[in-house]
Amino acid sequence: MENRIDRFVRLSALLTGFAQLHLLGTGMAETYLRATDAALPAGVLDELLAAGSPPSAGSASPGGPALPGAAARPGVSALAGGTDPEAAAGQAILGDAKLGPVARTLILLWYRGAWTALPQEWHSAYGAAPRDVDHVVSAEAYQAGLQWDAAGAHPAGARQQGYGAWASPPAALETESAPGTTAVRLPRQAGAPTVTEGARS
Amino acid sequence: MTEAAEHEEYDVVIAGAGVNGALIAKHLTHAGFRVLVLEAGPGSAWSLDGYSRHLDHFYAAASKGPESPWPPAVAAPQPDTADIRSGAGYFVQSGPDKYGSSYTRAQGGSTLHWLGVCLRMLPEDFELRSRFGVGHDWPLRYGDLEPYYGRAEHEIGVAADVADQAHHGIEFPDGYDYPMRRIPLSFSDQVLADTIDGMRVTLEGESIALQVRSYPAGRNSVPRGAYQPVGAVDADVDRHDMITHLGERCAGNTSCTPICPIEAKYNAGKTLAQADRGKLRVLAQAVVSKVSVDPVSGMVDGIEYQRYADPASPRHTVHTARGRVYVLAAHAVENAKILLASGLGGDHSLIGKGLIDHPALYAWGLSPVPVGAYRGPLSTAGIEDLRAGAFRARHAAFRFDIGNDGWRATTGGPDSSVVDAVTKQGLHGTKLRAHLAATLPRHVRFSLAVEQLRSEANAVTIDPRHVDAMGNPRPVISYHIDDYTTGGMAAAAEVARQVFRQAGIEDCTDPEAGGWFPSVRRDGEVFRYHGMGHFGGTHVMGHRAGESVVDTHQRSWEHRNLYVVGSGSFPTMGTSNPTLTMAALALRTAEHMTEALAARQPIRQGEPSGF
């Protein structure tokens, strides 16, 4: 049976384009789940998780019954069956007035390690939690931001690539299996490649 | 608070534990003199634990500007670039233009967050008036400073190859080379060099060929010969323990500014750690508030300082330190502020007057091919060719700094690009990731740092209406960017456009879309500029008392046992970052002070002895 953190990570993979294993490898999943809970009115995150659940898990309602609001939506479950789950999640969630902004904030959370406050209109319509303000979640979260991996780079001030690595071409975009699967992504070689000084001369 | 320092006699009392104060303290203690260093800010960066806390502070900071790891003490406030927009903060900006730079009041000073560029000034920079009919000449020539440049490069630990640097008339002695090999050029530098090396631009009718050139950097690389790189410092202030770790090479953290996580980049704490600790006393959290002068002799007879225990509180006790010789090495602005607050100078004094900077423009774009942005030292190369030339008779010279940090400084990338892709373009999932992978590594950034000439209207003053929490004056800054500099800005912006075209880089320069920067106008064109942190000119050096504040040894004309040191002594700054030149001057001053203290007699006939 799928627990809440698993559902959070699975949905996060669909939203971010990074495999679940990669997300778990950041060590930030539980921290982000807590940060998200703290920044949203009660029940909103579960609504989002329910909307992002695939048919098998969704109908079985693991982790509690789906909320009424979520059940009324054409969730991923309704659109599944051969459809690209990522596109389905996008259609079901990102276009939704209530869940869309939350999902986008979740994407930014994973990419930046920072929470981005929801818009004022959203607060007016759905309520506000005290922690829904712009903030870096933690020193670790900043360093775990996916944006640096997407760039083939490293967070400024951490996870540096080693002396002279900057003289080599950036890593090519590493291909990964479809998000949601457990493809293993090998880390880049930590050591610096040999630097050929005078390569331009 | 017990204050042992107050009851001890020192040969030299130094205000400021930045690069100037540290170099002078190191050399005078090794010459056998007892030195007290008073530092206004906290000394926390001097221990590994403390330094790590600053690093964590940076990681968790929402805004990662130059000051983000270095929060000020209440007792020692400092300017913050974020204040320029709000108009609040430490500086009182009285205009007409905004002064764009900041500095840090902490042990180690602004070397804690400098980029590390160690360019020598050009021979022609010292002779601007003679050669081009503009600005001022220095009372020193390149040849006078050359030996001290070499020594400064070894004190700081500069990585460069002489073969790259002997241009624009810069000469090195036979057999000289930098203590460490040059830092490898970034992939981005190499891609740019492939497309633009040899292209020509025309300035005031003069055709100049461009080249991407490695610049000297105060970062550890591969040592030459017997040179031993200096690593992270771990000092215990109360005991005399001092560990300097083996100098780790630059690992490419891409955060020279605001903090090098491994101290591969030079900071002044390394120099202070090399002083003779038996002769040195360092008091952090000791704000120099006043220089006391004997009204009869005109000699300084003490320095008043305010000691505080809690960086979060202005509570303090007042003390006086005494020595034979005094050195103000507190920063160009702070030196002027202290002298003015002490009532020194008088109506016709030049103290505080002639404030300069390198107002700089950003240009940013999207390369047609990946250049590997957001990796490596913040910058490893520049375009230096427009630092010299006959055009300097008409407008300012400038230099291009080529960034390895993508659009971080200009738009707040990569975060801003991610936010744009998610919220404006509506991307998510693998499409989002692929979009970022296809664009972020192509981010290119130049900083175009433009020379500024001395004007007495650009000044640091004080005003009793504007004081800090300790009751000390806040610097009031009058600042104007004149046509000579905006002419350089216009030329620099045009060269940037030509370089982008030549390299096929899509020009994305749009100050409205980026961070907020102050602006100046010229012929209807608006230039958004930022400061480079290159303060200078506030206690100018010269040959004669009436025309300058200090002599060529940075010794006060009016108070002969007082030295006022740093970039405040610069009559002009050319286009080079000031740290190396002020380090060379500090070494020259330390040499002179050693001789004067040893002789225990006046330097010249007829001058009162006070040493």
Boltz contact constraints between the chains, C-beta under 6 A:
constraints:
  - contact:
      token1: [A, 15]
      token2: [B, 428]
      max_distance: 6.0
  - contact:
      token1: [A, 17]
      token2: [B, 429]
      max_distance: 6.0
  - contact:
      token1: [A, 17]
      token2: [B, 430]
      max_distance: 6.0
  - contact:
      token1: [A, 17]
      token2: [B, 432]
      max_distance: 6.0
  - contact:
      token1: [A, 17]
      token2: [B, 433]
      max_distance: 6.0
  - contact:
      token1: [A, 86]
      token2: [B, 429]
      max_distance: 6.0
  - contact:
      token1: [A, 90]
      token2: [B, 428]
      max_distance: 6.0
  - contact:
      token1: [A, 104]
      token2: [B, 422]
      max_distance: 6.0
  - contact:
      token1: [A, 107]
      token2: [B, 422]
      max_distance: 6.0
  - contact:
      token1: [A, 107]
      token2: [B, 428]
      max_distance: 6.0
  - contact:
      token1: [A, 108]
      token2: [B, 422]
      max_distance: 6.0
  - contact:
      token1: [A, 111]
      token2: [B, 418]
      max_distance: 6.0
  - contact:
      token1: [A, 112]
      token2: [B, 415]
      max_distance: 6.0
  - contact:
      token1: [A, 136]
      token2: [B, 60]
      max_distance: 6.0
  - contact:
      token1: [A, 136]
      token2: [B, 62]
      max_distance: 6.0
  - contact:
      token1: [A, 139]
      token2: [B, 56]
      max_distance: 6.0
  - contact:
      token1: [A, 139]
      token2: [B, 59]
      max_distance: 6.0
  - contact:
      token1: [A, 139]
      token2: [B, 60]
      max_distance: 6.0
  - contact:
      token1: [A, 142]
      token2: [B, 59]
      max_distance: 6.0
  - contact:
      token1: [A, 147]
      token2: [B, 414]
      max_distance: 6.0
  - contact:
      token1: [A, 147]
      token2: [B, 418]
      max_distance: 6.0
  - contact:
      token1: [A, 150]
      token2: [B, 433]
      max_distance: 6.0
  - contact:
      token1: [A, 150]
      token2: [B, 436]
      max_distance: 6.0
  - contact:
      token1: [A, 150]
      token2: [B, 437]
      max_distance: 6.0
  - contact:
      token1: [A, 151]
      token2: [B, 374]
      max_distance: 6.0
  - contact:
      token1: [A, 151]
      token2: [B, 414]
      max_distance: 6.0
  - contact:
      token1: [A, 151]
      token2: [B, 440]
      max_distance: 6.0
  - contact:
      token1: [A, 151]
      token2: [B, 441]
      max_distance: 6.0
  - contact:
      token1: [A, 152]
      token2: [B, 441]
      max_distance: 6.0
  - contact:
      token1: [A, 153]
      token2: [B, 374]
      max_distance: 6.0
  - contact:
      token1: [A, 153]
      token2: [B, 375]
      max_distance: 6.0
  - contact:
      token1: [A, 156]
      token2: [B, 254]
      max_distance: 6.0
  - contact:
      token1: [A, 156]
      token2: [B, 255]
      max_distance: 6.0
  - contact:
      token1: [A, 157]
      token2: [B, 253]
      max_distance: 6.0
  - contact:
      token1: [A, 157]
      token2: [B, 255]
      max_distance: 6.0
  - contact:
      token1: [A, 157]
      token2: [B, 261]
      max_distance: 6.0
  - contact:
      token1: [A, 160]
      token2: [B, 251]
      max_distance: 6.0
  - contact:
      token1: [A, 160]
      token2: [B, 252]
      max_distance: 6.0
  - contact:
      token1: [A, 160]
      token2: [B, 253]
      max_distance: 6.0
  - contact:
      token1: [A, 161]
      token2: [B, 252]
      max_distance: 6.0
  - contact:
      token1: [A, 162]
      token2: [B, 251]
      max_distance: 6.0
  - contact:
      token1: [A, 163]
      token2: [B, 249]
      max_distance: 6.0
  - contact:
      token1: [A, 163]
      token2: [B, 251]
      max_distance: 6.0
  - contact:
      token1: [A, 164]
      token2: [B, 184]
      max_distance: 6.0
  - contact:
      token1: [A, 165]
      token2: [B, 252]
      max_distance: 6.0
  - contact:
      token1: [A, 166]
      token2: [B, 186]
      max_distance: 6.0
  - contact:
      token1: [A, 166]
      token2: [B, 252]
      max_distance: 6.0
  - contact:
      token1: [A, 166]
      token2: [B, 375]
      max_distance: 6.0
  - contact:
      token1: [A, 166]
      token2: [B, 376]
      max_distance: 6.0
  - contact:
      token1: [A, 167]
      token2: [B, 184]
      max_distance: 6.0
  - contact:
      token1: [A, 167]
      token2: [B, 187]
      max_distance: 6.0
  - contact:
      token1: [A, 169]
      token2: [B, 187]
      max_distance: 6.0
  - contact:
      token1: [A, 170]
      token2: [B, 370]
      max_distance: 6.0
  - contact:
      token1: [A, 170]
      token2: [B, 372]
      max_distance: 6.0
  - contact:
      token1: [A, 170]
      token2: [B, 441]
      max_distance: 6.0
  - contact:
      token1: [A, 173]
      token2: [B, 437]
      max_distance: 6.0
  - contact:
      token1: [A, 195]
      token2: [B, 184]
      max_distance: 6.0
  - contact:
      token1: [A, 200]
      token2: [B, 190]
      max_distance: 6.0
  - contact:
      token1: [A, 200]
      token2: [B, 193]
      max_distance: 6.0
